[in-house]
Amino acid sequence: MSKKNSINRIYALLDYVNLYMPYPELINTKLLKIAKCIKKEKRSLYKDIHTLQIAYTDLEAKNNSFEDKLPFEDYIKEINETFDFVKVHKCMIATNWNWYFGKDENGFDKMGIPSLETLKNEVYRLLKEAYDSECQISTGGFTAFWEDSKLELIFTIQ
């Protein structure tokens, strides 16, 4: 029942009470109905207020998380300064770590150790996806993830 209908019903019940003033036993019954209706409306309003408070808290949390998120380029700059791509590339050469590069013109799998530039390009793609979706993504030994308002990159040898 809508709030407008509930309020109209309360007014109708009050009119009914005024009409039967000479009969107190009927008035008590109607007053109980009015009290129940008001109590129901009050509960409904409290639920609405609670729902709004939750929505506001969620919105405030989202706004705060957006404020904490730096531009993607800032994270890339930091990772490029701190992550040792040369060391990872040397490790891949030493372990003969091959990546799949699709099929050649004869339909055979193209496999090989990625170049340093290819490594950096793939890492950039992973980091961008992790940043945009705020998730974890892995491929070719690299794992990029968003955690605690920070973009991270690791390389794992198994």
N, C-alpha and C positions, 0 to 999 in steps of 0.2 A: 504494500500500500504506500502511495507517495505521501510525502510530508504534507502537501497541500490538502490531500483527501483526509488525512488524519486530523488536521486542524479543523477542517470543515465539519468533520464528524463530531469533534469535541463541541463546537458551537451548536450543532444540532442537538446533542445530548443536553447541553445547558438550557436550550430553549425548551426541551422536553421536561426538564426538571422544573423550570418556571411554570409550565403549563399544569403540572400535577402537584403544585405546592400544598394543596390541602391534604394530600395523601403521603405522609412521611415515610411509610414503609416502601413505597415505590421510589421515593427520592433516594433513600439509602442504597437501593439496588443500582440506580442510575449513577450515583456518585462513585460507587465501586467500579463501575464500568469506565467512568471518566478517569478515575485514578489509574486504572490498569492501562488505559490508552496513553495517558501522559507518561507513565513509567516506561512503556514500550518505546515511545518517541524519544525519551531521554536516553535510553539504551542505544537506540539507533544513532542519535547525535554523538554519543560517546564513541561509538564504533567509527563514525565518520571522522571525528577529530583524531582518533588513534591512527586511522588509515592515512590521514593527511600528515601526521607527525612522522610516520614511517617513510612516506614519499619524500618529505622534506629532508629527512636524514639521509636517504639514499642519494638524493640530488646533491646535497651538500658534500657527501663523500665523493661523488663523481667529479664535482667541480674542483675539489681539493686534489684529486688524482690528476686532473688535467693541468692544474697549476704546477705540479711537481714534475711533469713530463717535459724535459728539454727537447729542443728540436733534434731531429734524427742526426743531422750533420755534426752536432756537438758530441754525440756518442761515438760516431764514426771516427772523428778526429782523435778522441781519447783512446779508442781501441787501436787505431793505426799507430799511435805513439807508444802503446804499452804491450801490444801483442807481437810476438816474434815470428812473423811469417817465414822468414828465411830459415829459422830453426825447424819449423814444421816441414818446409819443403825439403831440407836436408834429410829429415827423418823419413819422409816419403820415398826419397831416392834410395836411402840405405835399406829400407824394408821392401823396396820394389812395390810400393802401394799404388795400385792402378785404379783409375776411375773409368767408368764406362762413358764413351763419347758418342754413342749412337751406332749406326751401321755405315759401312763404307759403300762405295759404288757397286761392289760385288755382293752386298748383303751380309758381309761378315761384321761381327762386333768390333768396333774400334775401342781399344783399351790402351791405357797409357798413364804414365805419371803426369799429373797436371803441371803446367808451368806455374811460376810464381804469380804471374798476372792472372791466370785462370783461377788459381786459389783465391786471390783477393776478390775477383769478380763474383765467385760463388759465395764467399763469405759475406760480401756486401748484400747479395740477394737474400741470404738467410737472415742477416741482421735486420734488413728492411721488413721482411715478413714477420719476424718475431716482434719488432717494434710496433708495426701496424696492428697486429692481432693480439699483442700482449700475451704471447704464448711461447712454448718451446718448440724448436724445429731442429732436426739433425739430418746431416747427410755427409758422406765422405770423410767421417771422423770428426767433423765440426758439429758443435751444438751451440746454437744461439738461443738465448732466452731472456725474457723480461721478468724481473723479480725485484720486489721492493723498490719500484720506481727507478730501476737501473737496467740497462741493456748489457748483457754479458756474453762472452764468447769463450768457449773452451775447445781444445782439441784432445781427443782421446785415442790412445793406441790400445788395442785389445790383444 
